[in-house]
């Protein structure tokens, strides 16, 4: 079980980083389009905001997963999904 938790933590960590990088990229695009197209600037700004919010949610879930009870519940749910797919 412990190995699974470390694996999940690593995957979540990489996903958080990907979301943060997406937010940075979207911000750069929003800045680039600020003078040319306010519609595109707003659109990329919104994408950046959503990516940052998603990263925060994942980080909070990852922090909570250090709680042994929640960790067990997450693993049981994961096992149920794997069994259903097989």
MDTraj code that builds the backbone (N, CA, C; nanometers):
import mdtraj as md
import numpy as np

residues = "UNK UNK UNK UNK UNK UNK UNK UNK UNK UNK UNK UNK UNK UNK UNK UNK UNK UNK UNK UNK UNK UNK UNK UNK UNK UNK UNK UNK UNK UNK UNK UNK UNK UNK UNK UNK UNK UNK UNK UNK UNK UNK UNK UNK UNK UNK UNK UNK UNK UNK UNK UNK UNK UNK UNK UNK UNK UNK UNK UNK UNK UNK UNK UNK UNK UNK UNK UNK UNK UNK UNK UNK UNK UNK UNK UNK UNK UNK UNK UNK UNK UNK UNK UNK UNK UNK".split()
xyz = np.array([
    [0.0824, -0.1206, 0.0000],
    [0.0000, 0.0000, 0.0000],
    [0.0862, 0.1262, 0.0000],
    [0.1928, 0.1249, 0.0750],
    [0.2772, 0.2411, 0.0873],
    [0.3366, 0.2790, -0.0489],
    [0.3746, 0.1785, -0.1279],
    [0.4306, 0.2052, -0.2605],
    [0.3275, 0.2742, -0.3486],
    [0.2044, 0.2283, -0.3427],
    [0.0970, 0.2907, -0.4208],
    [0.0793, 0.4362, -0.3833],
    [0.0856, 0.4638, -0.2525],
    [0.0667, 0.6010, -0.2060],
    [0.1789, 0.6902, -0.2584],
    [0.3035, 0.6403, -0.2543],
    [0.4151, 0.7198, -0.3065],
    [0.3986, 0.7415, -0.4562],
    [0.3542, 0.6377, -0.5267],
    [0.3321, 0.6492, -0.6705],
    [0.2242, 0.7530, -0.6984],
    [0.1139, 0.7460, -0.6250],
    [0.0056, 0.8436, -0.6425],
    [0.0531, 0.9841, -0.6114],
    [0.1331, 0.9978, -0.5067],
    [0.1854, 1.1298, -0.4700],
    [0.2731, 1.1846, -0.5811],
    [0.3555, 1.0974, -0.6393],
    [0.4413, 1.1406, -0.7495],
    [0.3611, 1.1830, -0.8699],
    [0.2589, 1.1063, -0.9022],
    [0.1734, 1.1410, -1.0161],
    [0.0999, 1.2718, -0.9917],
    [0.0485, 1.2887, -0.8716],
    [-0.0214, 1.4131, -0.8389],
    [0.0751, 1.5306, -0.8435],
    [0.1952, 1.5099, -0.7941],
    [0.2956, 1.6163, -0.7968],
    [0.3276, 1.6594, -0.9391],
    [0.3415, 1.5611, -1.0282],
    [0.3690, 1.5950, -1.1685],
    [0.2500, 1.6657, -1.2324],
    [0.1304, 1.6240, -1.1979],
    [0.0112, 1.6884, -1.2529],
    [-0.0013, 1.8318, -1.2021],
    [0.0302, 1.8525, -1.0751],
    [0.0278, 1.9882, -1.0194],
    [0.1259, 2.0764, -1.0955],
    [0.2464, 2.0241, -1.1175],
    [0.3473, 2.1023, -1.1903],
    [0.3009, 2.1320, -1.3329],
    [0.2389, 2.0337, -1.3981],
    [0.1893, 2.0549, -1.5348],
    [0.0823, 2.1637, -1.5372],
    [-0.0057, 2.1627, -1.4386],
    [-0.1095, 2.2659, -1.4317],
    [-0.0484, 2.4032, -1.4078],
    [0.0535, 2.4092, -1.3213],
    [0.1196, 2.5374, -1.2954],
    [0.1897, 2.5887, -1.4209],
    [0.2540, 2.4972, -1.4940],
    [0.3209, 2.5375, -1.6189],
    [0.2188, 2.5834, -1.7222],
    [0.1046, 2.5164, -1.7278],
    [-0.0013, 2.5563, -1.8201],
    [-0.0522, 2.6964, -1.7847],
    [-0.0654, 2.7223, -1.6550],
    [-0.1099, 2.8553, -1.6107],
    [-0.0093, 2.9630, -1.6519],
    [0.1200, 2.9334, -1.6343],
    [0.2238, 3.0302, -1.6734],
    [0.2196, 3.0564, -1.8238],
    [0.2076, 2.9502, -1.9012],
    [0.2025, 2.9636, -2.0467],
    [0.0796, 3.0446, -2.0893],
    [-0.0351, 3.0140, -2.0305],
    [-0.1577, 3.0865, -2.0630],
    [-0.1462, 3.2333, -2.0259],
    [-0.0801, 3.2621, -1.9142],
    [-0.0574, 3.4024, -1.8758],
    [0.0288, 3.4742, -1.9780],
    [0.1334, 3.4058, -2.0265],
    [0.2185, 3.4682, -2.1287],
    [0.1380, 3.4972, -2.2548],
    [0.0528, 3.4028, -2.2943],
    [-0.0305, 3.4257, -2.4130],
    [-0.1292, 3.5395, -2.3895],
    [-0.1872, 3.5444, -2.2692],
    [-0.2808, 3.6531, -2.2374],
    [-0.2102, 3.7874, -2.2479],
    [-0.0877, 3.7951, -2.1977],
    [-0.0105, 3.9196, -2.2060],
    [0.0202, 3.9553, -2.3503],
    [0.0548, 3.8536, -2.4277],
    [0.0884, 3.8771, -2.5689],
    [-0.0313, 3.9307, -2.6475],
    [-0.1507, 3.8829, -2.6138],
    [-0.2702, 3.9242, -2.6879],
    [-0.3413, 4.0442, -2.6249],
    [-0.2899, 4.0955, -2.5161],
    [-0.3568, 4.2051, -2.4444],
    [-0.3848, 4.3244, -2.5344],
    [-0.2910, 4.3613, -2.6201],
    [-0.3100, 4.4782, -2.7066],
    [-0.3777, 4.4419, -2.8387],
    [-0.3590, 4.3199, -2.8843],
    [-0.4107, 4.2801, -3.0156],
    [-0.5556, 4.2322, -3.0117],
    [-0.5875, 4.1547, -2.9088],
    [-0.7213, 4.0954, -2.9040],
    [-0.7636, 4.0770, -2.7588],
    [-0.8535, 4.1631, -2.7138],
    [-0.8974, 4.1535, -2.5747],
    [-0.9722, 4.0219, -2.5501],
    [-1.0406, 3.9717, -2.6535],
    [-1.1123, 3.8440, -2.6401],
    [-1.0140, 3.7306, -2.6097],
    [-0.9060, 3.7217, -2.6862],
    [-0.8072, 3.6165, -2.6630],
    [-0.7338, 3.6368, -2.5308],
    [-0.7080, 3.7603, -2.4962],
    [-0.6408, 3.7880, -2.3689],
    [-0.7263, 3.7393, -2.2520],
    [-0.8562, 3.7689, -2.2567],
    [-0.9466, 3.7223, -2.1510],
    [-0.9547, 3.5699, -2.1489],
    [-0.9614, 3.5102, -2.2666],
    [-0.9726, 3.3643, -2.2781],
    [-0.8509, 3.2948, -2.2164],
    [-0.7305, 3.3419, -2.2520],
    [-0.6103, 3.2810, -2.1958],
    [-0.5942, 3.3138, -2.0476],
    [-0.6379, 3.4308, -2.0081],
    [-0.6356, 3.4656, -1.8663],
    [-0.7248, 3.3731, -1.7851],
    [-0.8414, 3.3417, -1.8401],
    [-0.9337, 3.2504, -1.7723],
    [-0.8750, 3.1094, -1.7649],
    [-0.8113, 3.0655, -1.8735],
    [-0.7476, 2.9329, -1.8727],
    [-0.6395, 2.9267, -1.7650],
    [-0.5631, 3.0336, -1.7517],
    [-0.4582, 3.0384, -1.6492],
    [-0.5194, 3.0291, -1.5104],
    [-0.6265, 3.1027, -1.4887],
    [-0.6939, 3.1020, -1.3594],
    [-0.7455, 2.9622, -1.3253],
    [-0.8071, 2.8956, -1.4211],
    [-0.8611, 2.7613, -1.3987],
    [-0.7490, 2.6624, -1.3680],
    [-0.6392, 2.6717, -1.4408],
    [-0.5264, 2.5813, -1.4158],
    [-0.4690, 2.6020, -1.2762],
    [-0.4566, 2.7285, -1.2347],
    [-0.4060, 2.7557, -1.0994],
    [-0.5013, 2.7003, -0.9934],
    [-0.6315, 2.7194, -1.0132],
    [-0.7298, 2.6678, -0.9174],
    [-0.7242, 2.5156, -0.9103],
    [-0.7120, 2.4500, -1.0261],
    [-0.7036, 2.3039, -1.0284],
    [-0.5783, 2.2555, -0.9554],
    [-0.4672, 2.3262, -0.9731],
    [-0.3431, 2.2902, -0.9040],
    [-0.3609, 2.3016, -0.7526],
    [-0.4291, 2.4053, -0.7073],
    [-0.4539, 2.4236, -0.5639],
    [-0.5383, 2.3085, -0.5104],
    [-0.6424, 2.2716, -0.5832],
    [-0.7297, 2.1614, -0.5393],
    [-0.6499, 2.0314, -0.5296],
    [-0.5699, 2.0021, -0.6305],
    [-0.4891, 1.8802, -0.6269],
    [-0.3901, 1.8827, -0.5111],
    [-0.3291, 1.9974, -0.4890],
    [-0.2336, 2.0082, -0.3783],
    [-0.3035, 1.9838, -0.2449],
    [-0.4241, 2.0375, -0.2282],
    [-0.4993, 2.0151, -0.1042],
    [-0.5347, 1.8673, -0.0890],
    [-0.5748, 1.8029, -0.1977],
    [-0.6047, 1.6598, -0.1912],
    [-0.4806, 1.5789, -0.1563],
    [-0.3692, 1.6158, -0.2124],
    [-0.2443, 1.5466, -0.1832],
    [-0.2069, 1.5652, -0.0367],
    [-0.2258, 1.6859, 0.0151],
    [-0.1976, 1.7106, 0.1573],
    [-0.2889, 1.6273, 0.2460],
    [-0.4147, 1.6167, 0.2080],
    [-0.5103, 1.5383, 0.2861],
    [-0.4804, 1.3894, 0.2790],
    [-0.4203, 1.3458, 0.1694],
    [-0.3960, 1.2026, 0.1528],
    [-0.2941, 1.1504, 0.2526],
    [-0.2242, 1.2405, 0.3220],
    [-0.1324, 1.1960, 0.4262],
    [-0.2091, 1.1490, 0.5494],
    [-0.3390, 1.1760, 0.5534],
    [-0.4258, 1.1273, 0.6597],
    [-0.4504, 0.9782, 0.6355],
    [-0.4119, 0.8902, 0.7289],
    [-0.4238, 0.7447, 0.7065],
    [-0.5647, 0.6989, 0.6713],
    [-0.6672, 0.7578, 0.7311],
    [-0.8042, 0.7167, 0.7004],
    [-0.8397, 0.7510, 0.5575],
    [-0.8100, 0.8719, 0.5140],
    [-0.8390, 0.9126, 0.3776],
    [-0.7569, 0.8292, 0.2798],
    [-0.6318, 0.8018, 0.3152],
    [-0.5454, 0.7214, 0.2294],
    [-0.6079, 0.5838, 0.2052],
    [-0.6586, 0.5219, 0.3116],
    [-0.7222, 0.3905, 0.2981],
    [-0.8456, 0.3989, 0.2095],
    [-0.9267, 0.5017, 0.2281],
    [-1.0470, 0.5189, 0.1462],
    [-1.0107, 0.5380, -0.0002],
    [-0.9067, 0.6156, -0.0272],
    [-0.8655, 0.6394, -0.1643],
    [-0.8178, 0.5095, -0.2291],
    [-0.7417, 0.4289, -0.1556],
    [-0.6922, 0.3029, -0.2094],
    [-0.8061, 0.2057, -0.2354],
    [-0.9030, 0.2004, -0.1433],
    [-1.0172, 0.1111, -0.1631],
    [-1.0960, 0.1514, -0.2869],
    [-1.1169, 0.2792, -0.3047],
    [-1.1887, 0.3281, -0.4228],
    [-1.1105, 0.2940, -0.5487],
    [-0.9796, 0.3112, -0.5429],
    [-0.8942, 0.2791, -0.6567],
    [-0.9011, 0.1306, -0.6885],
    [-0.8970, 0.0463, -0.5854],
    [-0.9061, -0.0986, -0.6067],
    [-1.0392, -0.1365, -0.6694],
    [-1.1478, -0.0705, -0.6275],
    [-1.2794, -0.0989, -0.6839],
    [-1.2829, -0.0645, -0.8316],
    [-1.2218, 0.0466, -0.8705],
    [-1.2190, 0.0865, -1.0111],
    [-1.1387, -0.0127, -1.0935],
    [-1.0263, -0.0580, -1.0394],
    [-0.9429, -0.1534, -1.1129],
    [-1.0191, -0.2840, -1.1313],
    [-1.0856, -0.3315, -1.0277],
    [-1.1634, -0.4549, -1.0380],
    [-1.2752, -0.4405, -1.1393],
    [-1.3405, -0.3262, -1.1415],
    [-1.4514, -0.3042, -1.2359],
    [-1.4015, -0.3053, -1.3797],
    [-1.2820, -0.2562, -1.4032],
    [-1.2274, -0.2515, -1.5391],
    [-1.1869, -0.3913, -1.5858],
    [-1.1313, -0.4693, -1.4927],
    [-1.0868, -0.6044, -1.5300],
    [-1.2073, -0.6862, -1.5617],
])
top = md.Topology()
chain = top.add_chain()
for i, resn in enumerate(residues, 1):
    res = top.add_residue(resn, chain, resSeq=i)
    for name in ("N", "CA", "C"):
        top.add_atom(name, md.element.get_by_symbol(name[0]), res)
traj = md.Trajectory(xyz[None], top)
